[in-house]
Amino acid sequence: MGAALLLGLLFPGGFLPAAAQDTRALSLLEEAGTRYRSVQAFCAEFAQALEVPLLGETTYSRGTLCQAQPNLFSMRFTDPAGDLVLADGEFFWVYYPSVDPVQVLQFPLEVRPGGVDFQREFLENPGEKYALAYLGEESLEGRRTHVLSARPRGAGSF
């Protein structure tokens, strides 16, 4: 599935011309990888736009994402309220009451180095995993943020 992931990274910087945008996006993600390499757990608010070209649809959502090394992960959605994606160390759970309030999906958690690791997936060698584009700056709750598009080059954990 071709998905566009929009990330707001809290680093100072200015808007660059289109020719330099991919280099800027890669530079920002590499800097983020260096800054957060030693972080063992975190929570952050997210906003995402998932594009499904086959259906000509874009879905927008937001919520809180939490990660604890090596394989605990959650995405708790505030929009749509109640939706949840969770990795508990043994299983990967998906519950989207906004789509089907009685269906819960459970999958064995893929066993591999790093488990379900948000940092490894997005911040380790991002240029190899994603076609990156720098989309500019936005203000998020009064903070300047960089907006990136990351289109997967192949299969990933997320």
LUMDRENRO-79961 format. One record per atom (N, C-alpha, C, O, CB): x, z, y; residue in three letters. Coordinates in steps of 0.001 Angstrom, whole numbers, padded with zeros to 6 digits, always signed. Atoms other than C-alpha are relative to their C-alpha. Glycine has a CB too. Layout:
N
XZYALA ...
***
This chain:
158
+000857+000000-001159MET +000000+000000+000000MET +000900+000000+001218MET +001781+000851+001339MET -000973+001216+000000MET -000778+000028-001232GLY +001469-000965+003347GLY -000572+001011+000966GLY -001705+000857+001421GLY +000010-001410+000627GLY +000498-001050-000886ALA +001138+002098+005511ALA +000948+000151+001166ALA +002165+000089+000997ALA -000158+001343-000751ALA -000831-000276-001168ALA +002377+002718+008999ALA -000066+001488+000259ALA -001148+002062+000380ALA -000464-000819+001255ALA -000081-001430-000250LEU +003520+006238+009590LEU +000541+000180+001403LEU +001648-000261+001713LEU +000896+000727-001057LEU -000431-000236-001363LEU +003712+007302+013201LEU +000517+001415+000095LEU -000194+002375-000203LEU -001146-000244+001007LEU -000631-001306-000104LEU +006102+010142+013816LEU +000338+000278+001446LEU +000920-000574+002117LEU +001258+000080-000877LEU -000429-000432-001319GLY +006527+012002+017066GLY +001172+000944-000167GLY +001002+002056-000667GLY -001156+000678+000780GLY -001185-000828+000114LEU +010049+013360+017187LEU +000344+000570+001362LEU +000351-000149+002362LEU +001182-000800-000574LEU -000222-000687-001258LEU +010895+015886+019844LEU +001467-000049+000404LEU +002192+000938+000279LEU -000470+001441-000097LEU -001356+000183-000488PHE +014144+014498+021217PHE -000081-000636+001378PHE -000973-001449+001619PHE +000848-000870-000979PHE -000001+000663-001289PRO +014970+013543+024796PRO +000429-001451-000165PRO +001189-001783-001075PRO +000924+000731+000987PRO -000425+001396+000035GLY +015340+009843+025470GLY -000980-000871+000730GLY -002092-000444+001041GLY +000160-000483-001429GLY +000851+000905-000759GLY +013909+006858+027233GLY -000427-001188-000824GLY +000065-001395-001933GLY +000707-000469+001240GLY +000506+001195+000647PHE +012060+003693+026302PHE +001059-001083+000067PHE +001696-001262+001106PHE -001316-000473+000653PHE -000998+001056+000067LEU +014315+000833+025216LEU -000673-001352-000121LEU -001806-001432-000596LEU +000953+000227-001174LEU +000566+001334+000180PRO +013744-002919+025333PRO -000198-000317-001479PRO +000434+000303-002334PRO +000902-001053+000648PRO +000369+000323+001379ALA +012304-004520+022167ALA +001205-000297-000880ALA +001206+000095-002047ALA -000933-001179-000016ALA -001163+000373+000801ALA +015688-005862+020991ALA +000733+001216-000543ALA +001363+001118-001596ALA +000950-000842+000821ALA -000737-001185+000418ALA +017100-002321+020705ALA -000874+001014-000729ALA -000381+002069-001130ALA +000634+000650+001195ALA +000908-000999+000527GLN +014041-000600+019270GLN +000319+000409-001436GLN +000288+001605-001726GLN -001399-000511+000076GLN -000268-000372+001384ASP +014929-000734+015542ASP +001244+000875-000090ASP +001273+001828-000869ASP +000165-001251-000871ASP -001212-000811-000032THR +018400+000645+016261THR -000319+001391+000520THR +000197+002380-000002THR +001082-000665+000870THR +000381-001291-000574ARG +016861+003418+018372ARG -000790+000815-001013ARG -000554+002016-001148ARG -000823-000196+001289ARG +000799-000717+001004ALA +014341+004330+015642ALA +000902+000573-001085ALA +000760+001737-001459ALA -001059-000936-000627ALA -000913-000467+001041LEU +017083+004560+013008LEU +000871+001133+000530LEU +001084+002125-000166LEU +000880-001158-000513LEU -000839-001037-000604SER +019290+006595+015347SER -000754+001326+000118SER -000192+002383-000170SER +000489-000451+001383SER +000802-001220-000137LEU +016466+009093+016024LEU -000233+000677-001342LEU -000122+001899-001445LEU -001336-000318+000652LEU +000231-000602+001316LEU +015679+009592+012329LEU +001286+000551-000594LEU +001261+001596-001245LEU -000611-001024-000952LEU -001272-000530+000486GLU +019354+010000+011457GLU +000360+001298+000717GLU +000863+002233+000093GLU +001118-001035+000187GLU -000248-001235-000764GLU +019706+012597+014252GLU -000902+001125-000503GLU -000460+002265-000645GLU -000233-000236+001517GLU +000927-001006+000532ALA +016614+014404+012948ALA +000492+000492-001360ALA +000420+001688-001642ALA -001438-000582-000121ALA -000522-000383+001304GLY +018127+014375+009437GLY +001168+000963+000115GLY +001270+001919-000654GLY +000422-001225-000770GLY -001141-000897-000228THR +021310+015988+010733THR -000468+001362+000487THR +000016+002392+000018THR +000975-000613+001017THR +000498-001265-000570ARG +019406+018627+012727ARG -000737+000858-001022ARG -000630+002083-000987ARG -000922-000286+001171ARG +000880-000746+000896TYR +017042+019605+009898TYR +000521+000109-001421TYR -000198+000602-002290TYR -001343-000637-000023TYR -000560-000004+001355ARG +019343+019278+006851ARG -000018+001389-000642ARG -000279+001510-001839ARG +001424-000525+000030ARG -000091-001355+000569SER +019687+023055+006411SER -001335+000757+000004SER -001391+001896-000460SER +001028+000803+000769SER +001306-000660-000048VAL +015993+023872+006969VAL -000581+000082-001414VAL -000701-000935-002097VAL -000973-000762+000954VAL +000558-000193+001340GLN +014495+025354+003779GLN -001527-000034-000030GLN -002124-000304-001072GLN +000479+001309-000563GLN +001462+000034-000082ALA +010874+025561+004974ALA -000406-000255+001438ALA +000279+000163+002371ALA -000628+001325-000521ALA +000513+000242-001348PHE +008838+024376+007932PHE -001477-000340-000074PHE -001989-000715-001129PHE +000783-001136+000699PHE +001358+000485-000205CYS +005330+023685+009184CYS -000027-000733+001332CYS +000637-000331+002288CYS -001045+001171-000033CYS +000107+000782-001231ALA +004432+021108+011801ALA -001366-000663+000055ALA -001958-000979-000977ALA +001129-001061+000088ALA +001224+000760-000162GLU +001359+019480+013209GLU +000329-001477-000164GLU +001417-001917+000209GLU -000661+000280+001380GLU -000230+001428+000157PHE +000984+015805+012329PHE -001212-000775+000475PHE -002333-000268+000499PHE +000319-000345-001460PHE +001031+000991-000267ALA -001007+012811+013443ALA +000468-001263-000692ALA +001628-001649-000547ALA -000242-000224+001555ALA -000419+001197+000717GLN -000985+009707+011292GLN -001040-001092+000122GLN -002229-000835+000308GLN +000259+000316-001465GLN +000852+001180+000057ALA -002399+006221+011248ALA +000397-000752-001259ALA +001542-001185-001388ALA +000142-000903+001295ALA -000258+000734+001235LEU -002674+004577+007826LEU -000697-001350+000091LEU -001918-001423+000227LEU -000487+000800-001251LEU +000533+001350-000066GLU -003117+000814+007906GLU -000120-000564-001407GLU +000815-000475-002203GLU +000891-000904+000878GLU +000213+000681+001277VAL -004601-001009+004922VAL -000326-001456+000337VAL -001489-001802+000543VAL -001163+000684-000856VAL +000205+001384-000414PRO -004100-004705+005730PRO -000999-000759-000871PRO -001757-001587-000365PRO +001309-000722-000009PRO +000908+000691+000905LEU -006014-005878+002650LEU -001462+000193+000410LEU -002275-000725+000303LEU +000210+000493-001427LEU +001377-000302-000426LEU -009172-004172+003959LEU -000191-000180+001500LEU -001315-000134+002000LEU -000370+001424-000392LEU +000086+000129-001457GLY -008343-004687+007633GLY -000435+001297+000655GLY -001138+001279+001666GLY -000964-001111+000375GLY +000418-001306-000500GLU -008778-000946+008214GLU +001192+000851+000392GLU +002275+000738-000182GLU -000832+000726-001043GLU -000969-001020-000376THR -006835+001770+009961THR -000738+001329+000026THR -001799+001451+000638THR +000673-000316+001388THR +000579-001331+000052THR -007580+005424+009265THR +000901+000944+000779THR +002117+000957+000585THR -000183+000481-001467THR -000746-000962-000804TYR -006530+008112+011724TYR -000327+001409-000487TYR -001475+001721-000804TYR -000332-000157+001516TYR +000221-001384+000407SER -006053+011744+010777SER +001041+000892+000655SER +002025+000421+001225SER +000052+000142-001540SER -000937-000983-000557ARG -004320+014922+011892ARG -000172+001311-000733ARG -001163+001531-001429ARG -000220+000194+001529ARG +000065-001302+000651GLY -003566+018409+010678GLY +001342+000693+000033GLY +002133+000497+000956GLY -000474-000144-001433GLY -001252-000746+000108THR -000716+020669+009579THR +000670-000337-001317THR +000033-000322-002370THR -000244+001525+000114THR -000811+000322+001154LEU +002048+019707+007171LEU +001004+001134-000185LEU +001645+001552+000779LEU +000714-001383+000170LEU -000987-001042+000301CYS +004184+022390+005448CYS +000812-000425-001212CYS +000292-001048-002137CYS -000688+001377-000252CYS -000917+000330+001087GLN +007205+021982+003166GLN +000897+001198-000246GLN +001418+001793+000699GLN +000842-001273+000329GLN -000984-001016+000387ALA +009269+024553+001273ALA +000830-000606-001129ALA +000282-001129-002098ALA -000693+001364-000449ALA -000904+000581+000985GLN +012317+023439-000711GLN -000151+000718-001337GLN -000327+001936-001329GLN +001459+000072+000490GLN -000207+001422+000106PRO +012430+022065-003294PRO -001284-000803-000179PRO -001271-002011+000057PRO +000910-000272-001124PRO +001153+000829+000362ASN +008872+021059-004247ASN -001360+000621+000330ASN -002332+000402-000393ASN +000053-000298-001459ASN +001291-000504-000465LEU +006149+022949-002377LEU -000348-000760+001274LEU +000470-000880+002186LEU +000037+001561+000250LEU +000384+000877-001096PHE +004197+020804+000039PHE -001498+000110+000223PHE -002263+000250-000731PHE +000408-001465-000287PHE +001435+000079-000283SER +000843+020773+001804SER -000251-000789+001267SER +000527-000737+002219SER -000608+001400+000124SER +000546+000655-001181MET -001049+018603+004245MET -001445+000477+000085MET -002292+000089-000720MET +000110-001597-000079MET +001354-000509-000215ARG -004110+020429+005525ARG -000561-000699+001230ARG -000046-000540+002337ARG -000014+001568+000174ARG +000550+000839-001050PHE -006268+018127+007602PHE -001020+000757+000844PHE -001886+001455+000316PHE -000637-001239-000601PHE +001037-000485-000914THR -008213+019221+010663THR -000928-001149+000370THR -002061-000920+000795THR +000629+000626+001276THR +000810+001196-000225ASP -009476+015634+011098ASP +000448-001049-001011ASP +001507-001652-000838ASP +000140-000530+001483ASP +001293-000590+000315PRO -011099+014946+008729PRO +000161+001433-000534PRO +001009+001713-001382PRO -000743-000872-001026PRO -000065-001430+000327ALA -011698+018680+008386ALA -000184+000233-001498ALA -001093-000313-002123ALA -001067+000776+000787ALA +000114-000396+001394GLY -011103+020143+004931GLY +000786-000841-000983GLY +001021-000397-002107GLY -001401-000024-000385GLY -000792+000823+000920ASP -009111+017283+003409ASP +001339+000690-000251ASP +001876+001355+000635ASP +000215-001443+000573ASP -001190-000741+000397LEU -006042+018550+001541LEU +000812-000801-001011LEU +000264-001393-001941LEU -000386+001367-000585LEU -000960+000515+000974VAL -002954+017226-000246VAL +000985+001139-000223VAL +001499+001713+000737VAL +000726-001343+000502VAL -000791-001189+000288LEU -000909+019890-002039LEU +000882-000227-001226LEU +000439-000802-002220LEU -000915+001214-000217LEU -000882-000062+001164ALA +002100+020180-004351ALA +000346+001465-000202ALA +000921+002104+000679ALA +001301-000888+000188ALA -000185-001435+000251ASP +002273+023615-005983ASP +001222+000308-000861ASP +001389+001440-001316ASP -001232+000563-000666ASP -001177-000190+000844GLY +005519+023125-007915GLY -000191-000546-001400GLY +000782-000919-002055GLY +000348+001456-000076GLY +000312+000553+001316GLU +003768+021972-011107GLU -000885-001240+000085GLU -000720-002194-000676GLU -000679+001050-000854GLU +000970+001088-000117PHE +000968+019677-009960PHE -000104-000467+001443PHE +000215+000251+002390PHE -001378+000444-000516PHE +000308+000593-001288PHE +000096+017383-007109PHE -001518-000121+000062PHE -002126-000751-000804PHE +000715-001400+000195PHE +001451-000061-000137TRP -003491+017922-005890TRP -000436-000825+001210TRP +000232-000827+002244TRP -000480+001468+000136TRP +000576+000768-001109VAL -005625+015633-003708VAL -001484+000328+000045VAL -002207+000142-000933VAL +000242-001556-000168VAL +001420-000333-000192TYR -008968+016785-002319TYR -000426-000537+001353TYR +000027-000058+002392TYR -000254+001550-000096TYR +000517+000612-001223TYR -010782+014640+000238TYR -001519+000165+000042TYR -002247-000771-000289TYR +000396-001507+000079TYR +001448-000184-000075PRO -014242+016172+000760PRO -000654-000944+001002PRO -001863-001169+000942PRO -000320+001432+000367PRO +000561+000963-000948SER -014672+013712+003628SER -000411-001292-000709SER -001240-002044-000198SER +001015-000306+001114SER +000317+001196+000781VAL -014822+010965+000965VAL -000924+000347-001166VAL -001928-000328-001391VAL +001291-000662-000521VAL +000788-000425+001152ASP -016185+012804-002099ASP +000157+001515-000172ASP +001180+001972-000680ASP +000443-000761-001296ASP -000137-001457+000013PRO -016892+016557-001867PRO +000070+000645-001380PRO +000366+001836-001471PRO -001126+000588+000731PRO -000057-000604+001337VAL -017025+017065-005662VAL +001213-000446-000809VAL +001404+000029-001929VAL -001257-000334-000764VAL -001135+000515+000767GLN -013860+015210-006708GLN +001318+000622+000468GLN +001643+000613+001655GLN +000069-001528+000119GLN -001353-000508-000229VAL -010446+016878-006974VAL +000910-000721-000984VAL +000643-000736-002186VAL +000082+001577-000176VAL -000945+000704+000858LEU -007520+014857-008309LEU +001228+000875-000229LEU +001736+001503+000701LEU +000405-001359+000621LEU -001176-000780+000364GLN -004650+016549-010132GLN +000926-000903-000806GLN +000502-001548-001765GLN -000391+001288-000812GLN -001001+000802+000681PHE -001437+014806-011212PHE +001187+000897-000324PHE +001499+001807+000443PHE +000435-001223+000867PHE -001239-000746+000249PRO +001664+016202-012928PRO +000991-000318+001118PRO +001121-001469+001535PRO +000609-000356-001407PRO -000994+000208-001045LEU +004334+016693-010291LEU +001189-000709-000616LEU +001752-000240-001605LEU +000427+001347+000659LEU -001133+000769+000505GLU +007038+014102-010842GLU +001253+000864+000058GLU +001599+001397+001112GLU +000194-001310+000814GLU -001215-000811+000058VAL +010172+015911-011959VAL +001194-000903+000282VAL +001486-001821-000485VAL +000146+000709-001390VAL -001204+000736-000379ARG +013245+014536-010208ARG +000737+000841+001030ARG +000162+001779+001580ARG -000342-001432+000565ARG -000732-000791-000991PRO +015958+015856-007918PRO -000739+000010+001337PRO -001101-001043+001863PRO +001425-000553+000186PRO +000656-000125-001295GLY +014347+017171-004751GLY -001496+000180-000063GLY -002106+000564+000935GLY +000296-001179+000810GLY +001442-000172+000100GLY +010783+017254-006077GLY -000734-000777+001084GLY -000350-001898+001417GLY -000360+001471+000084GLY +000746+000592-001109VAL +008259+016472-003340VAL +000658+000513+001275VAL +000340+001601+001755VAL -001550+000365-000055VAL -000846-000454-001097ASP +010661+016663-000439ASP -000195-000889+001220ASP +000356-001987+001294ASP +001477+000014-000423ASP +000291+000751-001228PHE +009392+015504+002959PHE +001285-000365+000720PHE +001455-001507+001147PHE -000915+000813+000934PHE -001246+000249-000723GLN +012832+015850+004541GLN +000821-001099-000679GLN +001315-002013-000019GLN +000824+001292+000098GLN -000772+001017+000725ARG +014565+013833+001821ARG -000675-001362+000123ARG -000007-002372+000348ARG +000155+000389-001492ARG +000724+001270-000044GLU +011860+011173+001842GLU +000156-000704+001344GLU +000412-001908+001378GLU -001473+000230-000290GLU +000027+000651-001310PHE +011841+010539+005597PHE +001304+000093+000784PHE +001541-000727+001671PHE -001089+000588+000814PHE -001175-000211-000836LEU +015168+011817+006914LEU +001328-000316-000694LEU +002366-000337-000031LEU +000018+001414+000470LEU -001224+000354+000710GLU +017717+010904+004208GLU +000011-001511-000223GLU -000872-002050-000890GLU +000109+000772-001358GLU -000134+001459+000088ASN +018854+007256+004451ASN -001283-000739+000405ASN -001758-001595-000341ASN +000387-000395-001419ASN +001277+000603-000377PRO +015730+006233+006403PRO +000059-001521+000157PRO -000934-002199-000108PRO -000478+000610+001282PRO -000113+001445-000178GLY +017031+002725+007158GLY -000077-000776-001294GLY -000460-001946-001290GLY +001277-000324+000684GLY +000100+000651+001301GLU +017216+001938+003435GLU -001431+000037-000532GLU -001849-000868-001254GLU +000948+000664-000995GLU +001341-000203+000561LYS +013695+003220+002696LYS -001117-000617+000848LYS -002186-000939+000330LYS -000258+001476-000162LYS +001060+000409-000913TYR +011769+002030+005764TYR +000457-001099+000943TYR +001614-001134+001364TYR -000489+001188+000797TYR -000188+000930-001113ALA +011495-000893+008145ALA -000467+000778+001225ALA -001650+001094+001353ALA -000809-001385-000199ALA +000282-000894-001123LEU +011663+001080+011378LEU -000154-000768+001302LEU +000504-001783+001527LEU +001104+001037+000140LEU +000170+000556-001339ALA +010469+000255+014858ALA -000249+001142+000965ALA -000996+002076+000675ALA -001166-001032+000044ALA +000210-000971-001075TYR +010644+002274+018039TYR -001153-000511+000844TYR -001081-001617+001380TYR +001302+000208+000870TYR +001197+000431-000712LEU +007225+002122+019723LEU -000086+000536+001422LEU -000936+000103+002200LEU -001214+000423-000760LEU +000000-000525-001369GLY +008010+004118+022857GLY -000149+001506+000018GLY +000125+002192-000967GLY -001115-000635+000814GLY +000188-001435-000184GLU +007233+007553+024196GLU -001461+000308+000259GLU -002211-000515+000783GLU +000866+000521+001153GLU +001327-000539-000310GLU +004062+009611+024382GLU +000168+001454+000357GLU +001169+002085+000019GLU -000995-000173-001195GLU +000026-001424-000286SER +003223+013004+025703SER -000905+000663-001024SER -002041+000233-001228SER -000484+000284+001456SER +000761-000742+000992LEU +002060+015459+023042LEU +000005+001454+000430LEU +001033+002128+000369LEU +000592-000177-001444LEU +000143-001368-000494GLU +000769+018756+024400GLU +001065+000326+001048GLU +001682+001391+001020GLU +000085+000994-001162GLU -000921-000214-001104GLY +002950+018363+027467GLY +001462-000253-000317GLY +002311-000084+000558GLY -000144+001368+000482GLY -001387+000293+000388ARG +006118+017418+025539ARG +000178-001499-000161ARG -000708-002187-000669ARG +000380+000734-001315ARG -000323+001408+000230ARG +007758+014011+025581ARG +000400-000167-001456ARG +001203+000607-001977ARG +001138-000490+000953ARG -000330+000275+001395THR +007936+012570+022081THR +000307-001483-000156THR -000126-002306+000650THR -001158+000426-000944THR -000261+001383+000365HIS +009243+009378+020531HIS -000992-000380-001091HIS -001278+000425-001977HIS +001483-000203-000476HIS +000943+000490+000999VAL +006787+007307+018499VAL +000691-001112-000784VAL +001187-002083-000212VAL -001335-000511+000664VAL -000649+000955+000878LEU +008150+005405+015516LEU -001011-000549-000993LEU -001973+000127-001356LEU +001187+000649-000733LEU +000738+000568+001117SER +006625+003070+012979SER +000986-000082-001166SER +002102-000578-001008SER -000621-001421+000358SER -000840+000044+001195ALA +008037+003429+009458ALA -000809-000653-001117ALA -001718-000032-001669ALA +000488+001438-000416ALA +000697+000725+001069ARG +006851+000818+006941ARG +000868+000056-001253ARG +002017-000383-001231ARG -000301-001491+000415ARG -000794-000138+001234PRO +007971+001550+003361PRO +000528-001343-000503PRO -000184-002347-000504PRO -000841+000657-001093PRO -000606+001209+000599ARG +010356-000996+001835ARG -000278-000035-001508ARG -000111-001073-002148ARG +001546-000038+000266ARG +000285-000092+001428GLY +009369+000199-001664GLY -000794+001277-000260GLY -001301+001904+000670GLY +001315-000022-000840GLY +000745-001203+000384ALA +007730+003054-003569ALA +000722+001248+000502ALA +001952+001292+000540ALA -000184+000066-001537ALA -000558-001267-000457GLY +008238+006573-002230GLY -000784+001153-000579GLY -001729+000959-001343GLY +000006+000077+001527GLY +000678-001198+000500SER +007178+010125-002940SER -001362+000209+000632SER -002241+000822+000026SER +000853+001214+000242SER +001224-000276-000747PHE +004408+010109-000351PHE -000828-001252+000111PHE -001905-001230+000707PHE +000316+000553+001391PHE 
***
